[in-house]
Amino acid sequence: MHDFENLKIGFAMTGSFCTFKQAFAQAEYLVSCGAELIPVMSWNASGISTRFGEASEMRERLEHIAGRKVICSIEDAEPLGPKQMTDIMLVEPCTSNTLAKLAWSITDTPVTMAVKSHLRSQKPVILAVASNDSLAGTLKNIGMLANAKHYYFVPLRQDDVRKKPTSLVADFTRTPDTLVSAMQGKQIQPSVLQI
């Protein structure tokens, strides 16, 4: 069991809906370790119903875990940094779309605003990538952020080499250890896992 007592974690979710179950499990674990979660969802994550669940159910589940309302707007995400509301920011899951926006400093969603606002204090941001395009068009953005200050990655692995050869998904179970390393200013190793 990790000790995250009084650690304020921005827990931001983007629209990789097939990984929501894993993300919620990590959110529950972080809270059980004493962390305070400040939940944020992109418009897609909070507004699109899929075969993995209704949008309202997903928002309600995260609110139940965190014990507070989900931030679902740019204007509500902006104060996170100025008000020092977060010690660390976790984007879990992080889609290729959000990854690209972060790499190119585009701030046009609640999650990208939350990250930008958090970064003004030069605090760590952890990305748990989940994308079918990671080893194709997205790879350059992963490379940019891997070399950027304050960004850290939950270790990645290919999830289906035959059917999705360019897909990478973070090993969400490594999230707590990634948090510990990032708080020490280090990228957890190995950052790419064997299948």
C-alpha positions in Angstrom: 0.0 0.0 0.0 1.3 3.4 -1.0 1.2 6.5 1.3 -0.4 9.4 -0.6 -1.8 11.0 2.6 -2.8 14.6 1.8 -1.5 14.5 -1.8 -3.7 16.5 -4.1 -3.9 14.7 -7.4 -5.6 16.2 -10.4 -7.2 13.1 -11.9 -8.1 14.0 -15.6 -9.8 11.5 -17.9 -10.0 11.7 -21.7 -12.0 9.6 -24.1 -10.3 6.3 -24.3 -13.5 4.7 -23.1 -12.3 1.1 -23.2 -9.8 1.9 -20.4 -12.2 3.7 -18.1 -12.7 0.6 -15.9 -8.9 0.5 -15.3 -8.7 4.2 -14.7 -11.5 4.1 -12.1 -9.8 1.2 -10.3 -6.6 3.4 -10.0 -8.7 6.4 -8.8 -10.2 4.2 -6.1 -6.8 2.9 -5.1 -5.3 6.4 -4.8 -8.1 7.5 -2.6 -7.7 4.4 -0.4 -4.0 5.5 0.0 -5.1 8.9 1.4 -4.9 11.0 -1.8 -7.4 13.8 -2.5 -8.6 13.6 -6.1 -9.6 16.7 -8.0 -11.5 15.1 -11.0 -11.4 16.6 -14.5 -13.0 15.1 -17.6 -12.7 16.2 -21.2 -15.9 17.0 -23.0 -15.8 13.7 -24.9 -15.1 11.7 -21.7 -17.9 13.4 -19.8 -20.4 13.7 -22.7 -20.3 10.7 -24.9 -22.2 7.5 -24.1 -20.6 4.3 -25.5 -20.9 0.5 -25.2 -18.7 0.9 -22.1 -21.3 3.0 -20.3 -23.5 6.1 -20.3 -21.8 9.4 -20.0 -23.8 10.4 -16.9 -22.8 7.1 -15.2 -19.1 7.8 -15.9 -19.2 11.3 -14.5 -21.2 10.1 -11.4 -18.7 7.2 -10.8 -15.7 9.6 -10.8 -17.6 12.1 -8.6 -18.4 9.2 -6.2 -14.8 8.1 -6.0 -13.4 11.7 -5.6 -16.2 12.9 -3.3 -16.6 16.1 -5.4 -18.0 17.4 -8.7 -16.1 16.7 -11.9 -14.5 19.8 -13.6 -16.0 19.7 -17.1 -15.3 23.2 -18.4 -12.3 25.3 -19.4 -13.3 28.1 -17.0 -13.5 25.7 -14.1 -10.2 24.1 -14.9 -8.2 27.4 -15.1 -8.0 28.1 -11.4 -6.3 24.8 -10.6 -2.8 26.3 -10.9 -3.3 29.8 -9.5 -5.1 28.4 -6.5 -2.5 25.7 -6.0 -5.2 23.1 -6.0 -3.0 20.2 -7.2 0.4 18.7 -6.2 0.5 16.4 -9.3 -1.6 16.0 -12.4 -2.5 12.6 -13.8 -4.1 12.2 -17.2 -5.5 8.7 -17.2 -6.4 7.7 -19.8 -4.7 10.1 -22.2 -5.8 9.9 -25.8 -3.6 10.7 -28.9 -5.7 13.8 -29.4 -5.0 15.1 -25.9 -1.3 14.1 -26.2 -0.9 16.1 -29.4 -2.6 19.1 -27.9 -0.2 19.0 -24.9 2.8 18.5 -27.1 1.9 21.6 -29.1 0.6 23.7 -26.2 -3.0 23.7 -27.4 -5.4 24.6 -24.6 -8.9 24.0 -25.8 -10.5 21.4 -23.5 -11.0 21.1 -19.7 -8.1 18.6 -19.5 -5.6 20.6 -21.5 -6.5 23.7 -19.5 -6.1 21.7 -16.2 -2.6 20.6 -17.3 -1.6 24.0 -18.5 -2.8 25.7 -15.3 -1.1 23.0 -13.1 2.2 23.4 -15.0 2.5 27.1 -14.2 3.9 26.0 -10.8 6.3 23.6 -12.5 4.7 20.5 -10.9 4.7 17.0 -12.4 2.2 15.8 -15.0 1.8 12.0 -15.6 0.3 10.7 -18.8 -1.2 7.2 -19.0 -1.4 6.9 -22.8 -4.1 4.7 -24.4 -4.1 5.0 -28.2 -4.3 2.8 -31.2 -2.1 5.3 -33.0 0.8 5.5 -30.5 3.4 3.9 -32.8 2.3 5.8 -35.9 1.3 9.5 -36.0 1.3 9.9 -32.3 4.9 8.7 -31.7 6.4 12.1 -32.4 4.2 13.7 -29.7 5.2 11.0 -27.2 8.8 11.8 -28.0 8.3 15.5 -27.6 6.7 15.1 -24.2 9.2 12.5 -23.1 11.8 15.2 -23.6 9.8 18.0 -22.0 10.2 19.1 -18.4 7.7 18.0 -15.9 6.1 15.3 -18.0 6.2 11.6 -17.0 4.7 8.5 -18.5 3.0 5.5 -16.9 4.9 2.5 -18.5 3.6 1.5 -21.9 3.1 -1.8 -23.8 1.6 -3.0 -27.0 -1.8 -4.4 -26.2 -2.6 -6.4 -29.4 0.4 -6.8 -31.7 -1.5 -8.6 -34.4 -4.8 -6.7 -34.7 -3.5 -3.3 -33.6 0.2 -3.1 -34.4 0.6 0.6 -33.7 -1.4 0.6 -30.4 0.2 1.3 -27.0 -1.6 1.3 -23.7 -0.2 2.3 -20.3 -0.1 -0.4 -17.6 -2.5 1.3 -15.3 -1.4 -0.8 -12.4 1.9 1.0 -12.5 0.2 4.4 -11.9 1.1 4.5 -8.1 4.7 3.7 -8.6 4.9 6.3 -11.5 3.5 8.9 -9.1 6.2 8.1 -6.6 8.9 8.4 -9.2 7.5 11.6 -10.7 7.3 13.3 -7.3 11.1 12.6 -7.1 11.6 14.1 -10.6 12.3 10.7 -12.2 10.7 8.8 -15.0 9.9 5.3 -13.8 11.8 2.5 -15.6 11.4 0.6 -17.6 9.1 3.0 -19.4 8.3 0.5 -22.2 7.3 -2.9 -21.1 7.7 -6.3 -22.8 4.5 -8.0 -24.0 
